[in-house]
Amino acid sequence: MTNEGYIKLYRKIKSSTLWRAERKFSKLEGWIDLLLLAQHKETKVMIDSRTVQLKRGQLLTSQLGLSERWRWSIGKLNKFLKYLKDENRIEFKGENKFTIISILNWDKYQVSDEESESKKEVNNESEMKTERKQNDYIQECNKNETRNTSSNELVREQSQNKFFKIISIFSYKKKVNLRDPAIKQSFVKRNIRSAKLLAPYELARIEEVMSYLEENSAPRGDKKWGLETVLKFIDEDLDKLGKESQHQNEWKCDWGHWHKKNEQCGHNNLFN
């Protein structure tokens, strides 16, 4: 059984025979009753010719009213409200003839259906826009395949969005054949996330890191470097890394030469 998620508990439960049955409320029922009584939107309430503004998650009540509603003593009610306050579940402010109780974190847990649907629509629209950009980019490449240029050059010429400029430079460096539309679509979708993360950097810097990885991938044994690798090196001092790599290679050469020389002299027994 999981503790994740939530259920919808409609306020009309208050009018059901089960809820209206005469009984002394438990603490859990008291807490649920507060949630049911809280306002789901901002509203104004008139009390003794006075207008009281209530926000979402607030309710206007009184100690006497709650004690009679829950069939509790005033002392038990005050202890319970203090407990909820100490647990950071509510805040309450007593006035002359009424009390305003505020349910904390109301907006975090009680998102209205309208707000929830609105967020879904925004997310869906964002995803659709991204997919449209990818498809438009691929279609534009297909329209111009008849030009007397290589496929990778075509990608670079038609890349207007910076994300796709990064991808086009990457495809050029990796010598990816984009003549097949399926390969194009797969290549763009596979690299769009990393391209977005690289977008804040200058294109010249991104291409510089790609060139460094292209030149140094074989010695490092990392022939399958990608845009994720570019992200790892984008803030590094490439000159310093190059010198360290050269020093390591020279050390390996010196060690290999020394070891070979000592083997010829019969000194390899030192390592047995």
RODO-2510 file (C-alpha; in nm, 4 decimals, decimal comma):
residues 272
     n   res          X          Y          Z
     1     m     0,0000     0,0000     0,0000
     2     t     0,1362     0,3385    -0,0960
     3     n     0,1126     0,6729     0,0847
     4     e     0,1581     0,8688    -0,2388
     5     g    -0,1114     1,0728    -0,4157
     6     y    -0,4527     1,1809    -0,2911
     7     i    -0,8265     1,1249    -0,3316
     8     k    -1,1008     1,3741    -0,4042
     9     l    -1,3293     1,4225    -0,1052
    10     y    -1,6231     1,6405    -0,2061
    11     r    -1,7715     1,8863     0,0397
    12     k    -2,1209     1,7495    -0,0141
    13     i    -2,0174     1,4637     0,2133
    14     k    -2,1145     1,7029     0,4928
    15     s    -2,4790     1,6559     0,3949
    16     s    -2,4620     1,2760     0,3902
    17     t    -2,6359     1,0731     0,6599
    18     l    -2,3052     0,9203     0,7696
    19     w    -2,1454     1,2583     0,8339
    20     r    -2,4556     1,4103     0,9941
    21     a    -2,5058     1,1198     1,2357
    22     e    -2,5067     1,2371     1,5977
    23     r    -2,1749     1,1483     1,7566
    24     k    -1,8698     1,2876     1,9281
    25     f    -1,6087     1,3671     1,6608
    26     s    -1,2699     1,1966     1,6699
    27     k    -0,9571     1,4091     1,6192
    28     l    -0,9279     1,2817     1,2631
    29     e    -1,2886     1,3793     1,1911
    30     g    -1,2196     1,7204     1,3401
    31     w    -0,9215     1,7722     1,1107
    32     i    -1,1176     1,6577     0,8046
    33     d    -1,4054     1,8868     0,9032
    34     l    -1,1697     2,1858     0,9101
    35     l    -1,0517     2,0981     0,5572
    36     l    -1,4129     2,0711     0,4391
    37     l    -1,5069     2,4044     0,5969
    38     a    -1,2087     2,5948     0,4508
    39     q    -1,2698     2,8270     0,1553
    40     h    -1,1570     2,6965    -0,1852
    41     k    -1,1380     3,0519    -0,3222
    42     e    -1,1131     3,4046    -0,1853
    43     t    -1,4427     3,5340    -0,0523
    44     k    -1,5984     3,8019     0,1701
    45     v    -1,8132     3,7201     0,4717
    46     m    -2,0438     3,9611     0,6551
    47     i    -2,0563     3,9290     1,0345
    48     d    -2,2182     4,1914     1,2590
    49     s    -2,2140     4,4513     0,9765
    50     r    -1,8446     4,3879     0,9316
    51     t    -1,6875     4,2517     0,6134
    52     v    -1,4224     3,9847     0,6645
    53     q    -1,1946     3,8856     0,3749
    54     l    -1,1130     3,5136     0,3668
    55     k    -0,8367     3,3677     0,1532
    56     r    -0,8107     3,0177     0,0094
    57     g    -0,7681     2,7666     0,2916
    58     q    -0,9201     2,9918     0,5588
    59     l    -1,2441     2,9457     0,7544
    60     l    -1,4372     3,1718     0,9857
    61     t    -1,5752     2,9971     1,2922
    62     s    -1,5859     3,0219     1,6724
    63     q    -1,4769     2,8064     1,9620
    64     l    -1,8366     2,7661     2,0761
    65     g    -1,9504     2,6728     1,7265
    66     l    -1,6808     2,4060     1,6807
    67     s    -1,7259     2,2634     2,0289
    68     e    -2,0998     2,2187     1,9684
    69     r    -2,0427     2,0832     1,6186
    70     w    -1,7894     1,8256     1,7348
    71     r    -1,9518     1,7674     2,0771
    72     w    -1,6273     1,8574     2,2535
    73     s    -1,5522     2,0649     2,5599
    74     i    -1,3897     2,4061     2,5069
    75     g    -1,0764     2,2772     2,6822
    76     k    -1,0423     1,9764     2,4514
    77     l    -1,0984     2,1984     2,1469
    78     n    -0,8265     2,4451     2,2518
    79     k    -0,5786     2,1620     2,3114
    80     f    -0,6524     2,0187     1,9667
    81     l    -0,6138     2,3530     1,7899
    82     k    -0,2860     2,4135     1,9745
    83     y    -0,1664     2,0671     1,8676
    84     l    -0,2443     2,1428     1,5028
    85     k    -0,0626     2,4757     1,5312
    86     d     0,2442     2,3123     1,6891
    87     e     0,2438     2,0598     1,4023
    88     n     0,2465     2,3486     1,1513
    89     r    -0,0893     2,2451     1,0101
    90     i    -0,2885     2,5572     1,0975
    91     e    -0,2643     2,9136     1,2198
    92     f    -0,5536     3,0786     1,4014
    93     k    -0,6412     3,4312     1,5040
    94     g    -0,9107     3,4985     1,7616
    95     e    -1,1338     3,8045     1,7281
    96     n    -1,4043     3,9320     1,9614
    97     k    -1,6847     3,7107     1,8304
    98     f    -1,5136     3,4756     1,5856
    99     t    -1,1918     3,2947     1,5012
   100     i    -1,0155     3,2749     1,1645
   101     i    -0,8349     2,9438     1,1094
   102     s    -0,5834     2,9176     0,8231
   103     i    -0,4899     2,5755     0,6850
   104     l    -0,1172     2,5874     0,6092
   105     n     0,0180     2,4601     0,2743
   106     w    -0,3333     2,4734     0,1310
   107     d    -0,2200     2,5688    -0,2193
   108     k     0,0413     2,2929    -0,2151
   109     y    -0,2099     2,0130    -0,1663
   110     q    -0,5450     2,1590    -0,2743
   111     v    -0,4971     2,2617    -0,6350
   112     s    -0,8317     2,3229    -0,8013
   113     d    -0,9372     2,1207    -1,1042
   114     e    -0,9196     2,4347    -1,3172
   115     e    -0,5606     2,5062    -1,2102
   116     s    -0,4602     2,1420    -1,2576
   117     e    -0,6056     2,1322    -1,6090
   118     s    -0,4414     2,4663    -1,6888
   119     k    -0,0976     2,3310    -1,5877
   120     k    -0,1543     2,0196    -1,7986
   121     e    -0,2465     2,2335    -2,0981
   122     v     0,0672     2,4476    -2,0563
   123     n     0,2902     2,1383    -2,0325
   124     n     0,1235     1,9741    -2,3319
   125     e     0,1522     2,2931    -2,5358
   126     s     0,5227     2,3230    -2,4482
   127     e     0,5866     1,9624    -2,5534
   128     m     0,3960     2,0157    -2,8798
   129     k     0,5968     2,3306    -2,9583
   130     t     0,9242     2,1446    -2,9052
   131     e     0,8109     1,8581    -3,1274
   132     r     0,6953     2,1022    -3,3963
   133     k     1,0342     2,2751    -3,3949
   134     q     1,2097     1,9423    -3,4378
   135     n     0,9774     1,8366    -3,7208
   136     d     1,0050     2,1766    -3,8935
   137     y     1,3834     2,1545    -3,8743
   138     i     1,3867     1,8061    -4,0267
   139     q     1,1357     1,9007    -4,2983
   140     e     1,3422     2,2063    -4,3909
   141     c     1,6467     1,9835    -4,4314
   142     n     1,4480     1,7460    -4,6542
   143     k     1,3308     2,0299    -4,8815
   144     n     1,6881     2,1368    -4,9532
   145     e     1,8527     1,7976    -5,0028
   146     t     1,8747     1,8651    -5,3786
   147     r     2,1304     2,1388    -5,3233
   148     n     2,4848     2,0629    -5,4353
   149     t     2,6147     2,0571    -5,0798
   150     s     2,6826     1,7853    -4,8269
   151     s     2,4077     1,6861    -4,5865
   152     n     2,5985     1,8184    -4,2862
   153     e     2,6592     2,1564    -4,4537
   154     l     2,2876     2,1730    -4,5301
   155     v     2,2038     2,1183    -4,1653
   156     r     2,4366     2,4014    -4,0648
   157     e     2,2907     2,6412    -4,3225
   158     q     1,9315     2,5743    -4,2243
   159     s     1,9844     2,5854    -3,8462
   160     q     1,8265     2,9052    -3,7204
   161     n     1,7589     2,8053    -3,3639
   162     k     2,0687     2,7887    -3,1430
   163     f     1,9781     2,4404    -3,0180
   164     f     1,9847     2,3105    -3,3709
   165     k     2,2981     2,5052    -3,4573
   166     i     2,4736     2,3174    -3,1787
   167     i     2,3359     1,9882    -3,3086
   168     s     2,4413     2,0704    -3,6633
   169     i     2,7984     2,1494    -3,5523
   170     f     2,8014     1,8256    -3,3565
   171     s     2,6769     1,6261    -3,6572
   172     y     2,9501     1,7827    -3,8701
   173     k     3,2198     1,6907    -3,6169
   174     k     3,0895     1,3354    -3,5812
   175     k     3,0497     1,2966    -3,9595
   176     v     2,6935     1,1723    -3,9240
   177     n     2,5166     1,0929    -4,2513
   178     l     2,1820     1,2686    -4,2357
   179     r     2,0491     1,1746    -4,5762
   180     d     1,8088     0,9253    -4,4222
   181     p     1,5132     1,1182    -4,2665
   182     a     1,4803     0,8556    -3,9928
   183     i     1,8457     0,9070    -3,8950
   184     k     1,7956     1,2836    -3,8914
   185     q     1,4936     1,2654    -3,6641
   186     s     1,6588     1,0206    -3,4267
   187     f     1,9806     1,2257    -3,4123
   188     v     1,7973     1,5507    -3,3307
   189     k     1,5725     1,3978    -3,0656
   190     r     1,8670     1,2178    -2,9041
   191     n     2,0721     1,5355    -2,8686
   192     i     1,8154     1,8138    -2,8190
   193     r     1,8268     1,7979    -2,4363
   194     s     2,2059     1,8356    -2,4150
   195     a     2,1954     2,1065    -2,6820
   196     k     1,9537     2,3088    -2,4673
   197     l     2,1884     2,2797    -2,1685
   198     l     2,4761     2,4063    -2,3850
   199     a     2,2735     2,6951    -2,5299
   200     p     2,3908     2,9576    -2,2719
   201     y     2,7498     2,9144    -2,3949
   202     e     2,9010     3,0827    -2,7013
   203     l     2,8995     2,8716    -3,0174
   204     a     3,2705     2,9385    -3,0623
   205     r     3,3424     2,7911    -2,7186
   206     i     3,1218     2,4876    -2,7851
   207     e     3,2984     2,4212    -3,1167
   208     e     3,6363     2,4663    -2,9462
   209     v     3,5512     2,1959    -2,6897
   210     m     3,4240     1,9674    -2,9666
   211     s     3,7516     2,0104    -3,1551
   212     y     3,9470     1,9326    -2,8391
   213     l     3,7464     1,6148    -2,7808
   214     e     3,7827     1,5218    -3,1459
   215     e     4,1605     1,5497    -3,1241
   216     n     4,2015     1,3897    -2,7821
   217     s     3,9320     1,1225    -2,7831
   218     a     4,1570     0,8469    -2,9222
   219     p     4,4364     0,8848    -2,6585
   220     r     4,1741     0,8918    -2,3826
   221     g     3,9956     0,5897    -2,5241
   222     d     3,6712     0,7892    -2,5491
   223     k     3,5842     0,7568    -2,9156
   224     k     3,2120     0,7795    -2,8435
   225     w     3,2140     1,1303    -2,6999
   226     g     2,8873     1,3218    -2,7338
   227     l     2,7216     1,6464    -2,6293
   228     e     2,7098     1,5130    -2,2724
   229     t     3,0902     1,4974    -2,2859
   230     v     3,0996     1,8552    -2,4179
   231     l     2,8976     1,9597    -2,1128
   232     k     3,1560     1,8024    -1,8827
   233     f     3,4451     1,9887    -2,0492
   234     i     3,2748     2,3196    -2,1338
   235     d     3,4067     2,4993    -1,8226
   236     e     3,7492     2,3327    -1,8175
   237     d     4,0811     2,4946    -1,9054
   238     l     4,1556     2,3059    -2,2272
   239     d     4,5170     2,4292    -2,2490
   240     k     4,5862     2,2979    -1,9000
   241     l     4,4157     1,9676    -1,9748
   242     g     4,6166     1,9366    -2,2950
   243     k     4,9455     1,9855    -2,1095
   244     e     4,8492     1,7323    -1,8422
   245     s     4,7511     1,4812    -2,1092
   246     q     5,0808     1,5371    -2,2915
   247     h     5,2748     1,4942    -1,9673
   248     q     5,0957     1,1672    -1,8927
   249     n     5,1673     1,0363    -2,2405
   250     e     5,5376     1,1302    -2,2100
   251     w     5,5552     0,9582    -1,8715
   252     k     5,4012     0,6448    -2,0182
   253     c     5,6545     0,6502    -2,3019
   254     d     5,9475     0,6974    -2,0607
   255     w     5,8185     0,4180    -1,8389
   256     g     5,7734     0,1823    -2,1335
   257     h     6,1245     0,2585    -2,2577
   258     w     6,2762     0,2030    -1,9113
   259     h     6,0850    -0,1208    -1,8542
   260     k     6,1878    -0,2597    -2,1933
   261     k     6,5501    -0,1693    -2,1333
   262     n     6,5551    -0,3408    -1,7934
   263     e     6,3924    -0,6533    -1,9343
   264     q     6,6782    -0,6778    -2,1806
   265     c     6,9248    -0,6517    -1,8943
   266     g     6,7471    -0,9191    -1,6908
   267     h     6,6151    -0,6709    -1,4328
   268     n     6,2517    -0,7668    -1,4784
   269     n     6,2889    -1,0109    -1,1871
   270     l     6,2426    -0,7152    -0,9574
   271     f     5,8727    -0,7164    -1,0419
   272     n     5,8171    -1,0923    -1,0000
***
